[in-house]
Amino acid sequence: MSRNQGRSGKGKPSKPTNKKSSRGRDNAKSKSYSRGNAPIKKKQPASKSSNPDEMRLNKYISNSGICSRRDADMHISIGSVTVNGKVVTEMGYKVKLDDEVKFDGARINPEKKTYVLLNKPKGFATTTSESKGKTVMDLVANATNARIKPIGRLGRNSTGLLLFTNDDVIVKKFTNSKNGVERLFEIELDKNLKYDDLKKIEQGIKIQGKLVTVEEVSYIEDAPKSKIGLKIKNTGNTILHTIFDHLKYDIVRVDCVAIGHLTKKDLPRGHWKHLSMQELNTLKML
């Protein structure tokens, strides 16, 4: 026994082993599929977003509040739905937001019903066309994302209340010539209105063979006789010019001060507001 062997207390030299230490695995990490070391998956390219102006027909119907998407598919399959006048039974059919979609003959709208009241200033045309310069749509652009439209018209230089909505039921209420919603105008003329002419307007004037009538007409209290109040149910204000042109007066100013029970109170010129639930319910009962 050698001296070195005696000191170590081992009779045989240690044999080399093929095992590798955890540190010495040739600096190579073994594969592990634990959560922290899962292989990285390459991100799939994002699919092209669908056209925001299109929507599946069953979703369009569901959004309108008629029924669920599943029930909408059933109604589509039996021919209860038309798009732009044609029956559609194809599942997955896509429609544009401005298409005319009818369910059992009644037009539907997938947007939330919205009602915006504007106190219109001068210089804005009452139109949805973008080719007419400044329009009332510019004034209510931030009011809602819904596709609202003005009910009736006010001339570019006329001022006052104008109601916007996407509710076809309310639009029909205004455009009904017999049971329409009254609008009250304050009108300033270039000269005092004769009492005889006031009575003619009150009783109805025959112009070019057609009887033109108004709901009410009167002088404005504590104001010159050139300022009058006139109430009509027509959605436009052409009738105002028709009447006063016939009677040889020039209109200096037109201001719509009330629509039914809606007034300009707390609504400065150029501002808008959403109708309250109480205002809306009253409007629907008119």
C-alpha positions in Angstrom: 0.0 0.0 0.0 1.4 3.3 -1.0 1.6 6.2 1.4 -1.0 8.1 -0.5 -3.4 5.3 -0.4 -3.0 4.8 3.3 -3.8 8.4 4.0 -6.9 8.4 2.0 -8.2 5.3 3.6 -9.3 4.1 0.1 -7.9 0.9 -1.3 -9.0 1.5 -4.8 -8.8 4.6 -7.0 -12.3 6.0 -7.9 -13.6 5.0 -11.3 -14.5 7.5 -13.9 -18.3 7.9 -14.3 -20.3 8.8 -17.4 -22.8 10.9 -15.4 -22.7 14.6 -16.0 -23.3 17.0 -13.2 -26.3 19.4 -13.4 -23.9 22.2 -14.1 -21.7 20.4 -16.5 -24.2 19.2 -19.1 -22.0 20.8 -21.7 -23.9 24.0 -20.9 -26.9 22.5 -22.8 -30.3 22.8 -21.3 -32.7 19.9 -21.7 -36.1 20.5 -23.1 -38.8 21.3 -20.5 -42.5 21.7 -21.3 -43.4 23.3 -18.0 -45.5 26.5 -18.2 -42.5 28.7 -17.8 -40.4 27.1 -20.5 -43.0 26.2 -23.1 -41.8 26.6 -26.6 -42.7 30.1 -28.0 -45.4 29.9 -30.7 -45.1 32.3 -33.6 -47.9 34.8 -33.7 -50.3 34.3 -36.5 -50.8 37.3 -38.7 -53.9 39.2 -37.6 -56.8 38.5 -39.8 -58.2 41.4 -41.8 -60.9 43.2 -39.8 -64.4 43.0 -41.2 -66.0 45.9 -42.9 -67.4 48.1 -40.0 -70.2 49.2 -42.3 -71.5 45.6 -42.7 -73.2 43.3 -40.3 -74.6 39.8 -40.4 -78.3 39.9 -40.9 -79.1 37.9 -37.8 -77.0 40.3 -35.6 -78.7 43.2 -37.3 -82.1 41.8 -36.3 -80.9 40.9 -32.8 -79.5 44.4 -32.2 -82.8 45.9 -33.2 -84.4 44.2 -30.2 -86.7 41.9 -32.2 -85.3 38.5 -31.0 -82.1 36.6 -30.4 -79.7 35.7 -33.2 -80.8 32.1 -33.1 -84.4 33.0 -33.5 -83.4 35.5 -36.2 -81.9 32.7 -38.2 -85.2 30.9 -38.0 -87.2 33.9 -39.2 -84.7 34.5 -42.0 -85.0 30.9 -43.1 -88.8 31.1 -43.4 -88.7 34.3 -45.4 -89.8 36.8 -42.8 -87.0 39.3 -43.6 -86.4 41.5 -46.6 -83.3 43.5 -47.5 -83.9 46.4 -49.9 -87.2 44.9 -50.9 -86.0 41.4 -51.6 -86.6 38.3 -49.4 -83.3 36.9 -48.0 -83.1 33.3 -46.6 -79.3 32.9 -46.8 -77.6 32.2 -43.5 -74.7 34.5 -42.8 -75.9 37.1 -45.2 -74.3 40.5 -44.6 -76.1 43.8 -44.8 -74.9 47.4 -44.8 -76.0 49.8 -42.1 -77.8 51.9 -44.6 -79.7 49.0 -46.2 -83.5 48.9 -45.7 -84.2 45.8 -43.6 -87.8 44.9 -42.9 -89.0 42.3 -40.4 -92.6 41.1 -41.1 -93.0 44.2 -43.3 -91.9 46.8 -40.7 -88.5 48.5 -41.1 -86.0 47.8 -38.2 -82.9 49.6 -37.1 -80.0 48.0 -35.2 -79.0 51.1 -33.4 -80.1 52.4 -30.1 -82.9 54.9 -30.5 -81.4 58.4 -30.0 -83.0 61.8 -29.7 -81.0 65.0 -29.9 -82.4 68.5 -29.7 -80.3 71.4 -31.2 -80.7 75.1 -30.9 -79.6 76.0 -34.4 -77.6 79.2 -35.1 -77.5 81.0 -38.4 -75.3 79.9 -41.3 -75.9 76.2 -41.2 -77.9 74.3 -43.8 -80.4 71.6 -42.6 -79.1 68.7 -44.6 -77.0 65.5 -44.3 -75.2 66.3 -47.6 -71.5 67.1 -47.1 -71.4 69.2 -50.3 -73.5 72.1 -48.8 -70.8 73.7 -46.7 -71.5 74.1 -43.0 -74.5 71.9 -42.0 -76.4 71.1 -38.8 -74.7 67.7 -38.9 -71.5 69.4 -38.0 -73.1 70.8 -34.9 -74.3 67.4 -33.5 -71.3 65.4 -34.7 -70.1 64.7 -31.1 -73.6 63.9 -29.8 -73.8 60.3 -30.8 -72.4 57.6 -33.1 -75.9 56.7 -34.2 -77.0 57.7 -37.7 -79.4 60.4 -36.6 -81.1 62.8 -39.1 -82.9 66.1 -38.6 -86.7 66.0 -38.7 -87.9 68.7 -41.0 -85.9 71.8 -42.1 -84.8 75.2 -41.0 -83.4 77.6 -43.6 -79.7 78.3 -43.5 -80.4 81.7 -41.9 -83.2 80.5 -39.7 -82.5 79.7 -36.1 -84.1 77.7 -33.3 -85.0 74.2 -32.3 -84.3 71.2 -34.5 -84.8 67.6 -33.5 -82.6 64.7 -34.7 -83.4 61.0 -34.3 -83.0 57.6 -35.9 -86.4 56.5 -34.7 -88.7 56.0 -37.7 -91.8 56.0 -35.5 -91.1 59.6 -34.2 -90.2 60.7 -37.8 -93.6 59.5 -39.0 -95.3 61.3 -36.1 -93.8 64.6 -37.3 -94.5 64.0 -41.0 -98.2 63.1 -40.5 -100.0 66.0 -42.0 -103.1 65.5 -39.8 -101.6 64.6 -36.5 -98.1 66.0 -36.8 -96.2 67.7 -34.0 -96.7 71.5 -33.7 -93.8 73.9 -34.0 -94.0 77.4 -32.8 -92.1 80.1 -34.7 -91.3 83.7 -33.8 -91.2 85.7 -37.1 -90.0 89.2 -37.7 -91.3 91.0 -40.8 -89.9 94.0 -42.7 -93.0 96.0 -41.7 -96.0 95.7 -39.3 -98.5 93.0 -40.1 -101.9 94.4 -40.8 -104.7 93.1 -38.7 -106.7 92.1 -41.8 -103.8 90.1 -43.0 -103.5 88.5 -39.6 -107.1 87.4 -39.8 -106.5 86.0 -43.4 -103.7 83.9 -42.1 -105.8 82.7 -39.2 -108.7 81.7 -41.4 -106.6 80.2 -44.2 -105.4 81.6 -47.4 -106.0 80.2 -50.9 -102.7 80.4 -52.8 -102.5 79.1 -56.4 -105.7 77.2 -55.9 -104.6 75.5 -52.6 -105.8 76.4 -49.2 -102.9 77.1 -46.8 -103.7 76.9 -43.1 -101.8 77.3 -39.8 -102.6 76.1 -36.3 -102.3 79.5 -34.6 -101.1 83.0 -35.4 -100.9 86.1 -33.1 -99.0 89.3 -32.4 -96.3 88.9 -29.8 -97.2 90.6 -26.6 -95.2 93.8 -25.8 -93.5 93.7 -29.2 -93.9 95.7 -32.4 -96.6 94.5 -34.8 -93.9 93.3 -37.2 -93.2 90.4 -34.8 -95.6 87.6 -34.7 -96.0 84.1 -33.4 -97.1 81.4 -35.8 -97.7 77.7 -35.1 -97.7 75.0 -37.8 -97.5 71.2 -38.0 -95.5 71.2 -41.3 -91.9 69.8 -41.0 -90.5 72.6 -43.2 -90.7 76.3 -43.1 -91.4 76.9 -46.8 -95.0 77.5 -45.8 -94.0 80.6 -43.9 -92.4 82.2 -47.0 -95.4 81.1 -49.1 -97.8 82.9 -46.9 -95.9 86.1 -46.4 -94.7 86.4 -50.0 -98.3 86.1 -51.1 -99.2 89.0 -48.7 -96.3 91.1 -49.8 -94.1 91.0 -46.7 -90.5 90.1 -46.5 -89.3 87.8 -43.6 -86.4 89.3 -41.7 -85.9 86.6 -39.1 -87.3 83.1 -38.3 -86.8 81.4 -35.0 -88.3 78.1 -33.9 -88.9 78.5 -30.2 -90.8 75.3 -29.4 -91.4 71.8 -30.8 -94.5 70.4 -29.1 -93.6 70.7 -25.4 -89.8 71.1 -26.1 -88.4 74.6 -25.6 -85.1 76.4 -25.7 -84.9 76.8 -22.0 -81.3 76.2 -20.8 -80.2 75.4 -24.3 -78.0 78.2 -25.7 -77.7 78.8 -29.4 -75.4 76.3 -31.1 -75.7 73.8 -28.3 -77.5 70.4 -28.2 -78.8 68.0 -25.6 -80.2 64.5 -25.4 -83.9 64.3 -24.6 -84.7 63.2 -21.0 -86.9 60.2 -20.5 -89.8 62.4 -19.4 -89.4 64.6 -22.5 -89.3 61.6 -24.8 -92.4 60.0 -23.2 -94.3 63.2 -23.5 -93.3 63.5 -27.2 -94.5 60.0 -27.9 -97.9 60.9 -26.4 -98.4 63.9 -28.6 
